[in-house]
Amino acid sequence: MLQTRIVPSKPALILEGLKKYLVITDLHIGFESSMQSNEIFLGKNSSIHQTIEEVESLIDDEKPDSLILLGDIKSSVKVISKNEWDEVPLFFKKISEKCDIITVPGNHDGNLEKLIPDNITTISSIGMIDENILFTHGHTMPTENFSQVEKIIMGHVHPVFFQEESIMNGQRVWVSMKIKKENIFPSSSGELEVIIIPSFNRYFYATHKRNYKKSISPIINRAEILSAKIVSLDGVILGDESIIKQVL
């Protein structure tokens, strides 16, 4: 049985069983191109080196067998930007020297295969299963062939806590939900756990909800939420299902 734990203060999940996985999502490498069009400049190649250093540090600390990237590795949707041609291969080169990598493509990963070295394992965008867990980006509906799973681990929706009077306003958060399983797998019944990993990209959040564009997930749209827990990166419980609309 895979045991799940959150890496303290990091948007990263560890799963341990016969193998140990480090799971992160939504790197959005190359996102600076869109920010520059809005006259926001971070400096040339500044964020990719920061991202590589942070992922390398996680691998050094946790020593996983594999790193699972749950989609939106690049930032452009269908095309490949100039930044991505340089930065995505650099990321894979550096990280693959430390750890095996498994990619589950997201909706921003069009043509990603042109940027990935041969030694990287790429799964279908519908996701991969290990034991009773489905790993998926979250932008597609799981097939009924996956109905045996008891847990879905996903990204895509970039959960952020919005409450303007709170010191936690605009912070990335974890979301853990229990939902009715038949909402996702009509042939099944009972409960299904959904864990939403915060975006690894720290620049993808704001302090005013009206300025923050959320991604839409068919999994979340169909879910009838029975219970939920909202937790900050630092492990502070911020609320339950009653505030779910403030983060998703």
N, C-alpha and C positions, 0 to 999 in steps of 0.2 A: 504493500500500500504506500503510495506517495504521500509523504508528509509535507505540509505547506507552511512556510513562514515568511514574513516580511523582513527584508533587510532594514535594520534600524536607520531612520532618517534618509533612506534612499528610495527612489521609485523602482524598486527591483524586488522580485519574488524568487525564493528558493524552494525547489521541490526535491525531496530526497527519498529515494527508494533503492532499487537495484542500481540506478544511476542518479547522479545529482545534476539538476538543471538550474541555471540562472536564467530568469526570464525578464526581459525588458521590452518596451514597446514605444512606438512613436518618436523615433529619433529625429525625423524630418531633416536629414542631412541636406544642406544646400538651401535651407530656408531663407538665408540672408538675401537672396535675389529678390524675393517678394518684399522683404523689409526695406531694401534699398529703394524700391519703387515708391515707397512711402516716406522716403528721406530719413530712414533710420539706419545708422551705420554702426556695425560692431567691430569693424577692423578686418582686414584680409585674413582669412583662414583662422580667425580667432576661435570660433565655436567648434570647428571640427577637431582641433587639437585638444580643446577642453573635453569634448565628448570622448575622444579616444583615451585620454588620461583617466577619466572617471570610470569608463568601462574596464580598462586595464586594472585599476585599483580594486574594483569589485571582484574581478577574476582572481587577482592575487590574494585577496582576503578570503574568498569563499572556495576557491579551487574546484569549480564545477567540472563535470565531464563534458558538458555542452552548454553553450549559450543559445537560448531560443530568442529570436527577434520576431516579435509578434506584429510585424507589419508597419507600414509607413516609415520605411528605412530612409527613403528619399522624400523630398518635399513636393516636387512637381508631380502632377497627376499622370498625364499621358506622355509628356515629352521628357527629355533629359536636359537639364540646364547646364550651362558651362561649369558652374560650381560643382554640380553632381558628377560630371565626367571626371573631375579631379578627386573629389573628396570621398565619394562612395568607395571606389577601389582602394584608396588609401586606408579607409576605416577597416575594410575587410582584410587587407594585407597585414595591418598591425595586429588586429584582434585574433586572426587565425593563427598567428605565431604563438599565441598563448592558450588557445582553446578551440575545440571543434565548434562550428557554428551551424545552426539550423534556422532557416528563414521561412516564415509563413507570410506571404505577400499581403499587403493591404491595398486600399483603394488608391494610394499615392504611388504605388510601386510599378506603374506601367513601364515596360521595357527594362525592368531591373536586371533581367538576365544578362543584358549587355555589359553590366558593370560588375558582375559577380565572378570571382575566380572559380576554376573547376573544382577546387577542394571544398566548396561550400555546398551543403545539402539544402535544397529548396523543396518545400512541400507545396501541395496545391493550396490555393487561397481559401478553400473551404475548411482547412485546418488539419491538425493531426491529433491522434489519440494516443495516450499512454495510460495504461490501466483504465481507470474510470473517469479520466479527465480529458476534455476537449480543449486544445489550444487553438484559438482562432483570433484574427484581428478584430472582428466584430461588425464588419460592413456587409456580411452575407448571412443568410439564414442557414443554419446547419441542416444537413440532410437527415431524413428518418433513419438512414443507415447508422447514425451516431446515437440513436435513442437509448443505448445502454449506458451512456455516461451519467454521472451523478454531479459533475461539476464542469462549468465552463470558465476558462480563464481568457480574458480578452482585454483589448485596449480600445483604440479608435475614438472614444467619446471624450477624452481629455477631462476627467472629472476635476472640477475646481469648486471650492467653497465660496459662495457669495453671501456676505452679510456685512453691509458697509460699516456698521458700528462695532464689528468684531476685529480684534487684532489678527485673526486668521483669514480675514477677507482677501480673496484673490490667491489663496494657497492651493496647491495641488493636493488632492486627497485620494485615499483608497475608498472603494465602495465594495461592500460584500452584501449580497442579497440572497434571500430565499424566495423563489418564485414557483408558481404552479408549472409543473413539468409539461403538462399538456399544451400550454401556450406555445412551446417551442417544438415539442414532439407530440403531435395529436394522438398517436397510438399509445402513449404512455400516461401514467398518472403518478401522483406523489409530488415530492419537492425536488427542485433543482437549485443548486447553489451557483451563483454567478459572482466571480471576482473580477473587478475592473481595475487594471493597473494604471496608475497615473502616467501621464506623458513623461518620457525621459527628457524631452526638450524643455528646459526651464523657461524659455522665452515665449512659450505658448499659453500664457495666462495673463489676465488683466485684473484690475480691481473694480471694474464696473461691468456688470453682466451684459449691458446693452452694447458694450464694445467687444464682446467675446463671442465668436461664432462657433457654436457647438456642431460636432458631427452627428449625423443621424444614424442610429443602428436599428435594424429590423428586430434584433433580439430584444433590445430595450423597449421598442415600441409595442411589441406583443406581450411583454411580460406583465403578469399580474403579481405585483410585489406583496409577499406575505410579511416579510420583515427585512430590515436593512440596517447596516452599521456604516457610518461615515467616520473615517479615521484619518488624521493628519499624518504627514510623513514622519513626524516626531512621535507618533503613537497616541495622540490625544483623541479621545472619542468626542466627536463634534455633534453627533446626533443620530437619529434613526430614520425609519422610512417616512416620518412626518416632514422631513426637510429634503427629501430626495430631489424635488424639483429645483432646489437651490444649487445642486451640483451636477445634474444631468440635463 
